[in-house]
Amino acid sequence: MKKLLFIIYIGISISGFSQKNLEKMLKHQNRESIPYISVDSLKNLKENFILLDSREEREFKTSHLKDAIYVGFNFFNLDSVKQNLPNKDSKIIVYCALGVRSEAIAEKLKEAGYKNVFNLYGGIFEWKNNDYEVVNSNEKVTDSIHIFSKKWSKWLKKGIKVYE
């Protein structure tokens, strides 16, 4: 029994440590100019929202959040996005692998006059780490997540890591 309690304690400690490290990394990488929304809040969101995926196409094709619209990062085109988002009051949630690239895209949307823009805290990695479903390019549930780079792979704790 003591061994089981010890294992549970270690698991909780590591989980909390990992969360602190993610928080530290995001504080270092981001300006926090866009408010975050947690994966749990997004999962339980009842109101209408638009979900934008700001990763590269190969990442999106491997897996993405259901109903997400691919907008990319390197070739992000604000004009084409604006055509698909005529209401500047719409609730828009932008995500990427962890929440770094999505902040940059969300900032561009804010600068273009969108008022209700959020950044998904921890991105698709945190979504998958919480056992929420992702879908592939055929809209089928998958465990595969494109991890962007080996450096970032440490943040994905659950699922199948896809490098290319």
N, C-alpha and C positions, 0 to 999 in steps of 0.2 A: 504494500500500500504506500509506504514512504517513497519507494522508487517511482511509482505512478505520479504522486504529487510533485516530486522533484521534476519529472519530465514535463508535466503541465506548467510548472513554474518557469522552467527554462524556455518553453515554447512561448509563453506570454511575454517574458522578458525580451526575447529575440524579436518578437513582433513589435513591441513598443520601441525597441532600439531601431529597428528598420524604419518605422514611421518617423522617428526623430531624424534619422539620416536623410530620408526623403524630404522632410521639411527643410532641413539645412541645405540640401542640394538645391531645392527650388528657390530658397531665399537667396542663394548665391547666384543662380542663373537668371532669375526673373527680377523685374522691377516691382512686381505686384501692383501694376497699374490697372489690372483687370481683376474684378472680384472672382474668387474661386467658387465653384460649386463642387461639393463632394460627390463621390460615386453613389453613395447611399441616397443623397438628396435627389440626384438625377434619376436613379432607379425608381424612386417613389413619387416623382413629379407627376402631378395630375393635370396641370394646365398644358396648353399647347406650347410647343417650342420647336425650334429648328436646330438640328444637330449637324455641325460642320466638322469634317475630318481634314486636318491640315497637315497630314503626313504625305509622303511621296506615293505615287501610284502603285508601286510594287508592294508597299506596306498595306495600302488600302485593299488591294486585291487578295492579299493573304488573309486578312480578316479586318473587320470593322464593326462598330456598334450598329445594331439594326436601325435602319432608316436614316443612317448618316449620309450626308451629301459630301462627295469628294470635292475639295477645293485646292488641295495641294499646298506646298510651301514654296519651293524654289521657283515655280512657275505660276504662283498665285496671281490671278487676274481680278482685281477689284471690280472692273467694269462688268465682267460676265457674272460675277457673284451678285452685284447690285441688281442686275436684270432679274435674277431669281429671288431676290429679297426686296420687293418693292415697299414693304411696310417697315419703316425705321423704328417702330415701337415693338416689333416682334421680339420674343425672348429667343436669343441665339446662344447656343452653347458650342464652344469650339474646343476640340481636343486634338492631341497628337499622342506620341508614345508616353510622355511623362508630364507635359504641361509647359514646355519651354517654347517650342515653335508655335503652339496654339496661342500663347500670350502675344507673340508678334503679329499674328494674323488678326486676333481680336482687337489689338491696338489699331490696326488699319481700318477695321470696321467702325470702331469708335470715332476715329478721325473723319470717317465718311458720314458721320451723323447717326449711326445706330446707337440707340440709347440703352438697350437692355442686353448687354453682351457679357457672357461669363466664360471662364476658363475651367475646364474639368481638371480638378486637382489629382495629379498622379496619372492622368491620361488613361489610355487603353490598358496600360500595364496594371494600374491600380484597379481598374474595372475587372480585369481578368483575375487579379490576385484576390478579389472578393467573390470569386466564383460566379460572376455574371457572364451571360452568354455573349459571344461574338459570332459573326457570320462571315462566310467567305464570299467570293465574287459571284457564286451561284445562290447566295442568300441561304446557305445551309449552315447550321451550327457547326463550329469547328473549335478545336483547342489550340490551333496554330496561331502564333503571334509573331509578326515580323519585328525583330528587336532593334532594328535600325543600325546598331553597331555593337561589337563585342563589349565596348566600354559601358554601354547602357544596359546590357543584358542582365547585369546583377540585380536590376530593379524588378525584373519579372520573376516572380516566385512560383507561379502556377501556369500550366499550359506548356505547349511545345514551342520551343524557341526556333524561329526560322531566320536564317542569316541571309538568304538570297532566294 
